[in-house]
Amino acid sequence: MTTKKGAAAIVWWRHVVIRWWSCKCQWKLKLLLFLCVALTLFALFTFHSTHSPPDISSSPHRLRLQFHGVPKIAFLFLARRNLPLDFLWDSFLENADVANFSIYVHSAPGFAFNESTSRSTFFRDRQLKNSIQVGWGESSMIQAERLLFDAALEDPANQRFILLSDSCVPLYNFSYIYNYVMASPKSFVDSFLDKKENRYNSKMSPVIPKEKWRKGSQWITLVRSHAEVIVDDEAILSAFKKFCKRRPPVDAKKGKLNIKLQKQHNCIPDEHYVQTLLAMSDLEGELERRTLTYTVWNQSATKMEHKGWHPFTFNFANAGAKQIKEIKDINHVYYETEFRTEWCRSNSALVPCFLFARKFSQGAAMRLLSDGVVGRADTSEV
């Protein structure tokens, strides 16, 4: 019985081997075809993942629970070293509730705000401990901004983030500015199409598509979720570091080398980074596309530079009540490249466009203080 079963098994296995051997070539062809298809699909997937714009529509910070409590404004100062207008800001903040604001300063590495370097107690010990050396027109500027946002995000009460320079002044008192900013659920980011200066570098594609390239003022006011997008970003920042660089100024000592240097692509990172990142993140619908900081731009030229636009500096003589009123009366901004008029609104209500202005000298700030621009109570409410 066992022998018969064994013999039957041998016959069965012999039949299987013969069939396998007869189909051997066909099976190998099928296996080869399967492997070719699998490798092709893998190659296509790899190409897509490495040549497509990164998905930056979400970030880990945006999953945090909503804050409940008294919201703060975080004033973020970008300073060369000290804050020469600290006495004006001291007057601005002295009547404010300390529970409604916080202060962060990015200054030169190693510089400390203390009794000997600041006249205002509000700024003492408010400098970042991890500050970096910043060069104008370089990616280090946007890295310094990110450090400020990152530090301010550590406090969950900070719900609005206002980026300011060391030459900025407030045009209204604290309560007016606080109500104005908090009344709007949107960020205030000056953002428009860059059609004239051609600062977009084609080497940025496909990480940054040309249609997402934006330009605008560096001085922005953000809601918390947008500040988190900036801090969480790595892909767009890397592209800016690599391809968005300022063309070096003309240096007489370099002679004919200047001709070659001036042919290099010219890009100012701090005028494009935030605007482009938010456009890439499909967040433009959540913006008031204007800045809250007023700047006058003058075109000037020196022997060492080509003509360029530079911010006008207010001094004591031209920082009077008339000039300040003219700034406060502005209620719309026209964007030539988009044929767009941006009417200034906060939570749908028409409001003055600007809450701050720059660049102001110490003399100009002293005049604002003596004229009561900062200390005077504002009767209008947002």
Beta strands, then each sheet from edge to edge (+ up, - down):
strand 1: 72-78
strand 2: 101-106
strand 3: 158-165
strand 4: 169-170
strand 5: 187-188
strand 6: 192-193
strand 7: 214-215
strand 8: 221-223
strand 9: 287-288
strand 10: 293-295
strand 11: 297-302
strand 12: 305-311
strand 13: 332-335
strand 14: 340-343
strand 15: 345-346
strand 16: 349-350
strand 17: 356-358
sheet 1: 2+ 1+ 3+ 8-
sheet 2: 4+ 17- 10-
sheet 3: 5+ 9+
sheet 4: 6+ 7-
sheet 5: 11+ 12-
sheet 6: 13+ 14-
sheet 7: 15+ 16-
end
